[in-house]
Every structure is written in structure tokens, then in C-alpha cells.
Amino acid sequence: MRRALTAARMRAADQAAESRYGMPSPLLMENAGRALAEAAREQGGANGRYVVVCGPGNNGGDGLVAARFLHASGVLVRVVLVGDRARLTSEARRNLLALEPYGVRPRPLESVPEPGPGDVVVDCLFGTGLTRAPAGEFAEAIIHMARWREAGARVVAADVPSGLHSDTGEPFIPCVEADVTVSFGFLKQGQVLEPGASLCGELRCADIGIPPQAAEAHPGADVLLVEEADARAALHPRRSDTHKGTYGHVLVVSGSRGKSGAAALVAMGALRGGAGLVTVATRSEVLEAVLGHTPEVMGWPLEARGPLGLADLEPLLAAAEQKDVLVVGPGIPRGDETAALLGELFSRVEVPTVLDADAINALASDPGVLRRAKGPLILTPHPGEMARLTGLSSKELQRRRLEVARDFATRYGVTLVLKGARTLTAVPDGTVYVNPTGNPGMATGGSGDVLSGVLGALLGQGLKPAEAAWVGVYAHGLAGDLMAASRGRMGLVATDLVQGLCSVWTRWNR
């Protein structure tokens, strides 16, 4: 996994690199500029021209170093310096002076010949400290870079695209859209969260000499970007001396009239996720349809009528006996007593439970019941469900996704999977795992049901809740990516994800 830092933690890491670990700031800037120049050269055409757009801060200093390396490599490079030269940092000023012997001098923005195909624009206007919208000549420079990119030039951003909030991933207006972003030392939170991740283009992290332990200089809960090797390593190959009981028995409480497919998708997700046994508990009139979808599944009829309520408590407790995991919510009938039923169920069942869909909606009026659960809980809301759960507007929730997810997980002691682009898994200690897999083709009914089943299966195989959550989310998203690569995104459906899981396990030799 790769750690993503806030701007404050990055500043502290920079300072610690020099004061504790003997890496002087000029050397760090030299290494950053060299890495930036190398990335820019990779993007340029055979006769490509290079324009380095620098601000007065240390981000501009990185760009001036990059310009020196680019010139030394034999390419045509022009430097634009935006802002008052009197405001140059000492490091930026030193590197500006270092350019003079090479005959490379800053020129006005308007005098630069328009870059196009084969050319490269290196964005070094702002770094991680930007907290407001660019204005004046800085905004004008960003608009120029956007025009040059539209004309065919490639844009390489230093650390973060100028105009992007490096903590939240929210773009100010205007904001650079990069083809490649070179992050120095560590990833930044805004690079791994959407929409920042999309604006960064291809994200690279350059080792500029900051020791990994320097990130501990400023305390704080971690944000970690999950990588494929992490998810694969968390799932061990199966031993030959195992049987279906080894891999857990998942009880799925799901489905209602007209929504038998939800229960079937959860069950199929659990089976393809590796569960040894799966039982679906649902209304009697629905169960036959569920079993028709998935012959490998067992059924437990709930004989009461209407929405789920306290009359279903004892039957569900009986169904939960000798089960290893519960998955509750997709397609369940809702009523006034559903929340009361769930509260009683959580307080008496000790096995891990995954809550999705209408189970989450039922708890919106009293999320405090989550604290009374005997067993660990994983909640998997989409943004609308999370908005209802927290009382926030959807717009506010989307703007503060990381903060809201972390706060909820720590407040209620649950593992929270906040679905969407770059799904977040927040755990009670404040750590947040960011998932890079998945695509817009997965925005289709039932894909979340499959995920719930996968999480239940991984819990049943012995993974701890946090690990089951981020591993399952990664595998689920990768399944969608593999299927989209062969079938396209437009017509992707939830059952494709079930098939895609098989491709994931084949890829991972699991």
C-alpha cells in the first residue's frame, strides 16, 4: 500500500528529512526537478519543445531545476515565470540563477509559441499549499495550459496539478488537467481521491530522498491507496486438505416480492467470493425464485407476512445458528419495525455482519443501535444511503467523503465502505483505505449486492473486517475492470461481475 499525506504531514516530512535525517532541502529539490524532467522527456515527441510554467514558490523551484536538466539533455526548453520575482523563495531564486549560464531566461506567457502535438508543458505553478482559487495571472496561466493541452501538447504536473486542493481532491476553478503527475516523496490525499485522481492523469511517485519514517513526523490517521499486490497477498492459496466447512457458512437476509434478484446476486457474490455454504433467509413466497436463480444455495423461509419486524426475530436467530457471517439488507421489505428488529438482532448475534441497502436505510433514524452490536459490523452505503444515515445533503457528503467516512467509522466503531468512484473503506482506528479499481460501467443495479456477498464470503474465510472490506472492494472493482475490457462499459450488468470474480481469482492463482 502507498500512504497518501495531507499538506501538513508533507511539510512536516520535508522538515524532518532535513533536520532529523540529513537530507538538505536543496538536494531534495534537485532530486525532484530531475524526476520531473525525466517524466517530461518520456512524454515528448522526437522534436518536442518543452515549456516549464513556474510559480514563485518551491514548486516553481522544482520546475526551474527541471528546466536545467531538460536543457542539458539537448531539447528546446522555455521557462515562464508567473508572479512577482520579489516573492521567489530562496530555493527558487537560487535555481533561477543557476539557469543563467545555460542561457535559459524566463519569458512572458504571451511570447511563448503555442505548444502542440509532440510538445510538453510542465506545470509548476502551485504545490500542496494552495487553499483558494487561482486568480489574476496565475489563473491566466492555467487557462493557457488548458488551451495548449487541447491543441495536443502533453501536460506533466509537479506534485499536484495547479488548482487542485491537495488534501481533498477538489479542484478550484481554474485547475490544470494533467496527463502525468509526478508526486514527490509521498502520494498526496488529493491525488488518490476523486475528482483529483482523474485530473492527475497517470500518477507517479518519485523517490527524492525523504526517508519513509519522515511521514511520522506529523501524527495523524493514515490514508492508504490499495495496490493489487496487497489484495492478492491477503488471500492465501487453498490447502488441499480443506472442505466446504473450512470456508464459512454465510446467511443472507435479503429479498422481497419483486426483488428476489437482490438476494440471488448477494448469494452468487458470496459463492463466487469463496464461501463454502450460503443460505438465504427470505419470505416464503420469494424463496422459490431465489433458489431457481442459484441452485447451489440453501433456503430458510421466513413465514411472517409483510415487512420485516420483530415477529421475524426468533426465526432469524434460529437461522443464524452455526452460521459464520450474516449479510443483511439488499431488497428487504421495509417497515416501521425493521430498525427495531435489526437492533435486537445485532445485540444477540456475535458473528460478523455486513449491512447494505435497506438495512442501512432502516437505521437512518437511529444509527446509535450500531454501538450495541455484539459482533463486528461492515456497512456498505452508496452516497444516497450515507446521506440519509448522516443527515447531510448529497452534495455536502460528496464534498467531504473522506472526513465523513472516517468520522462515522470511529464514532460508531464499525467498518464503513462508502461506495462510489474511489470507494473508501474507513475503520474504527481512523485509517481510510482508498480503492483504485472499478469503472462507470459498474453503475448498474445489483453491483452493490454482489459486493455485499463477496464481503460476507471473505469474512467467512477468516479475514478481519477491515481486511475483508478493502480486499473485497478491490477484487470487486477489478472484476468490473476485467469484464469492461472484454465487453465494454455500456452494457455491463451485475451478473458480469460475478463472472469477473472468476477472472480475478484466476489472475491471482487463488
N, C-alpha and C positions, 0 to 999 in steps of 0.2 A: 504494500500500500504506500501511497505517497501522501505526505502530510501537506495540507494547504493552510497557509498562515494568514492572519489578519495583517493589516498595515502596521499596527502597533507591535505585533510579535516580530514582524520582519525587521522593523527598525531596531528592536532590541537584539535580534540575532546579528545584524550588521555591527552593532556596537560591541557585542560580546566577541565577535570574530576578531576584532582589533584588540580590545582590552584584555581578554582572557586567553585568546589562542594565537596571538601574534600575527594576525593577517591584516596588514595595514590597508586602509581604505583605498589608497592609490593602486595597490596591487589588485584589489577586488574589482575596481573599475576597469583596469587594464584587461583582466580576465573576462569581464562582462562584455566589453567592447569587442574583444577578439571573437567570442562566441557569436555575437550579433553579426559581425562581418562574415563569418563562415556561413551562417544561415542565409544571409543576404546573397552571397555568391552562389549558393545552391539554387536560388530562385531565378537568377538572371539568365538571359539568353547569351549566345556566343558573343554578341557585340553589345550586350546590355549596358545601359547607363544607370547610374545609381544616384539617387537624391536622398540625402540624410537631413531630416527636418528635426531640429533640436530646440528644446526649450532652455531656459536659464538654469534649471536645477541639475541635480546629479544624473537624472535620466538623460538630459541633454549632454552631460559629460560622457556618458556611455556611448552616445551617438558620435561624439567627436573622436573618441578612441576608435570606434568602428570605421569612421571615415578615413582615419590614418591607415588602418590595416587594409581597407579597400584600395586606397591609392597605392599602397606599397605592393599590392597584388597585380597592379598594372591595368586596372579598369578606370574608366572615366567617372569621377565622383564629384558631385556638387553638394555644398553644405548650405542649408538655410538656417539661420539663427533667428528665432522668433522671441520677441520680448526685449526688454531693456538690458543692454550689456552690463550696465552698472549692477544688475541684480544677479549676475552669474555667481554661482557658488565657487569657492576656491578651487575645487577639483575640476569643475567645468572650465574655469579660466585657465588653469594650468594646461589642460588638454587642448584648448583653443590655441594657446601659444605654441604648443608642440606641433601644431599643423602648419605653422608659418613656413618652416624650412622646406616643406613639400610644395609650397605654392598653392595650397588649398585655402581659400579665404571665403568666409560666409558671403552670401549674396542675397538680395531681396527675393521674396517669394515670387513676385511678378516677373522677374528676369529669368526664371528657370524655364528652359524649353520643356514643352509638355511631354512628360513620360508616356510611354505606350507599351505595346507588346514587347516582351523581352527585357524591359526596364524594371528596376526595383526601387520602391520608395521605402525608406527606413524611418519609422515613426518613433521619435524620441522626444516628443513634446512634454508629456507628463508621465510621472511614475505612479507609485502606490499611494501618494498623499493627496490625490485630488478628491475634494469633497463638495464641489459645486460645479455647475455647468460652465464649460469654457466660454469665454466672451472675447469680443474685440478681435485682435489679430490672431489670437490662438484659435478661436472658432473659425476664422477665415482660413487658417492653415489646414484645419481638419476638413473643411469643405473642399479645399484644393486636393487634398489626398484622396477624398472620395471620388472626385472627378477623374483623377489620374487612374484610379483603380478601375473605374467604369471604362476608361479608354484602353484597358488591357494591361496596365502595369501591375506587378505583384507588390503587396504591402507586407512588410515584416515589422512587427511591433516589438519594442524593447520593454520587457517586463509585463506591461498591460497595454492594450490599445488605449490611446489617449481619449479621455472622455468616459472611461469605464470606472465605476466605483469598485475598487479592488477588494472590498470586503463583501459586498452584497451581490455583485454581478449585474447590478442595474446600470444601464447606460444613461448618461446625461445627453442632452442634445446641444451640439452635435457630438458624435462619437465615431472614432475610427473603426472600420471593419477590416480586420487583418486576414491575410492568407496564412501567415505563420506568426506565432507569438513565442518569443524566447524569454522564459521566466528565469530569473537569476537566483540561484541558490536553492530556493524552495518554490513550490507552487503557491499561488495566492488564492484565497477563497473565491474571489470574483471570477477567476479563470475556470473554475470547475462547476460553478452554479450557472443555470440559465437565467437570463439570455447571454450572460458574459461568455459562457463556453462557446457559443456559436460565433460570437464576434471575435474570439481569439483565433479562429481557424485551427490549423494544426498547432497543438500545444507542445512545446519542448521545454525541458528543464535543464539549464546549463549549470554544471558544477563550476563555480567560480572561486572555490577555496574556503567557503564557510563550512565549518565542521557541523555535522548533523546535530550534535549536542547543543549547539548555539541556539537552537529553537526553544530550548528550555529556559532561556534567559528571562522570558516573559511568561508567567504562568497563564494557563487557560485551557479549556477543554478543546480536544482535538477535532479537526475536520479532516477526514481521510478519504482519498479517492481510491476506490477499489479497483484492482487490476485483475486480469484473468488468472494469473498465476496464484493469486490469493484464494480465489474461489475454488479453483481446481484442487489446491493443496488441502483445503478444508474437508474435502470428500475423499475418504480413503477407499482404495480398491476393495472389493468384496472378497472375503475369505471363502474358501471352498467348503468349509465345514459349517456353514450357516444355513438357516432356513427362514421361512416367512415370518416366524415369530421374532426373529432377530431384528427385523426392520420396522417393527412398530405397527400397532393397530390404530388407525385413525377413525374417529367418529365424526361424521359430517352432519351437522344440523342445518338443513338448508332446504329450499324449495317451497313452493305453494302452487295452487291452481294457476296454470298459465306460466309458471316459472320452474317447471321440472328440469329444464335445461341448465339452470344455475347449479342445481345440486349435482347433475351429471358432470358438468365441467369441473366443479371442485373435486369430485371423486376421481375423474380422469387425471386431473393435475396431481392428485395425491399418488395415484398408481404410477404415473409416468415419473413422478418425483422420487419413486423408490420405496413407497410404503409396502409393507408385507401384506397387510389386510386393510380393507376400507369398508366401513358400514355407514349407510346413510339413514338417518332418522328424520322422517318427514310424515306429513299427513298421509293416511292410508290411501286416499284417492289419488295421491301423487306418486306414491312409491312405485307402482307398477310401471309407470312411464319412465321413471329414473332407472329402474333395473333393465328396462328394454334398451336404454341407451348404452349401458355398461354392464355386460353380463358378469364381469369379474367382481362386481360389488355386491355386498350383502345389504339387506334392508331391515329396518326397525320401524314398524308402523307406530305413529302417534295417533291414537284413536279419538282424541278430543276433536271438537269442531271449531271452526273459525280461527281467529288469530291466536298466536301462541300466548299462553298465560300461565298462571300458577297451577292450573289443572294439569299442565304438562310437566311439572317439576319432577314428580316421582318417576314417571316413565323415562324421563331423560337421565335421571340419576341411575336408574336401572340400566339404561343403555350405555352409560359411561363406565360401568363396572368393567374392570380388566381392559380398559382402553388406555392407550398411551398418550393420546392427543385428542383435543376437540377442535373442530373448525366450525364456527357458528356465524350465520348471518346471510349469506347470499340467497336472495329470493325468499326469505322467510316472511310469513304473513305478519303484519304489524298491528298492534293494538295497544290500548292503554296499559295492559298488564305485562307487555313484553319486557319493559325495563325492570319491573319487579321480578319477573321470572329470571332474567339474566343475573340480577344481583344475588338472588338466592342460589342460583346455580354456581356462580363464581365462588361464593362463600363456602361451598360444600365440596367442590371438586378441586383436587390438588394437582392434576396433570396440567401441562401447558395448554393454553387455549389461544387460537387465532380468531380474532373478531374482524368481520368485514361487513360492508354494505349496511343492511337494515339492522344488524346488531349494533352498529355504531350509531346509526340514526336514533335508535331506541334509547341510547344512553345520553343523547344530547341534553336532555332536561336535567340530568343528574350524573355527570361524569364522576362524581365522588365515589360512586359504588365501585369504581375500579380499585380503589385503595383497600377494599375489603376482600379482594380475591385471595384465595389460598395458594393458587398456582400462578406461575408467570403468564403474562398476557402479551400478545402481539396484536396491535391494531393496524389495519391497513386501509386508511381512508383515502379517497380521492379528494381533490381540493374542495368540492362542494360539501362533502361529508365532514371534512375538517373544519370548514367554516361554521357549520351548524354546531359542531362539538365545542368550538371555542367562542362562538358568538361574534366572530369577526365577519366583515364583509369579504367576499371572494377576492376583491381587488386588494384589500389590505393583507389578506392571508398570502396571496401570491407574492406580494412585495416583501414579506417578512418570513418566507418559508423556513429558512434555517432557524431563525430565532424562535418562531412559534413551535416548530417541531421539537427543538431542544427543550424549551420551557415545559411543554406538555409531558414529555418523557420523564423529565426529572421531577416534576410536580406530582405525578401520579405513579411513578415507579414502574412504568411499562416500556416496552419496546414499540416505537411508533414508526411505521413505514408510511411516509407521506408520498403518495404516488404522483406521477407526472413526469415531465421532461427532467432528467437527472433526479430520479427518485431518491429521497433522503431516508436513511434509517437512523433514528435517534434513540439512544439508550439511556438508562437512568443515570449513569455517571456523567452525562453531558456530551459524550463522544457522538459525532454525527458521521455516518458513512455515506459518501456520495457515489451513486451508481452511474457509470458512463454508458451502459448498454441500453438498447431499446430504440424505437423509431416511431414516427407518427402513424404508421400502419397499424400499430397496436392500439390505437384509439378506436376501439370497437367493442361492442357489448360482449361481456363474458371473459375478457382477457384478465380482469382482476380476480374472477372466480378461479381461473386456472392458477394464478399466483397463490391464492389462499391455500389451495390444495397442495402445491409444492412446498409451501412453508410448513404445513402440517406434516408432510412426509419427512422433511428434514428434521423436524423436532422429534418425530417418532424414531428416527435413526440415531438419536442421541446428541445432536448438535444443541448447544446452548441457544437460548432465544435470540441474542444479538447476532450470533454467527449464522444461525438458520435464516435470519431475516436478510442480512446482506448477501449471503451466498445465494439464497433463493431468488432474490431480486436480480442479481447479476445473471444467473442462469436463465431466468425467465426472459430477461431482456435480450440475452444472446440468442435464445431460441427464436425470438421475433426477428432479430437481425439476420440470422441464417435463412429463415423462411422468406423474408423480404428479398434477400439476394437472389433467390431462385424463382419467386413468384410475384415480385413487385409488392408495393405497399398498398395500392388502391383496394385490392380485394382480399387483404389479409383478414382472417377470422380467427376466433378464439381456438377452434379445434386445430388450426395450423400450429399454434403454439404448443399444443400437446405433442404433435408430431415433431416439432422443432426441438423439444427437450431430448428426444432420442438422438438427434444430431449433436446436441451438446455433450451428452454422455459418451457418444462415440468419439468425438473430438478430444475429450478428456480421458478416454480409456477407463471409463467408470461404469 
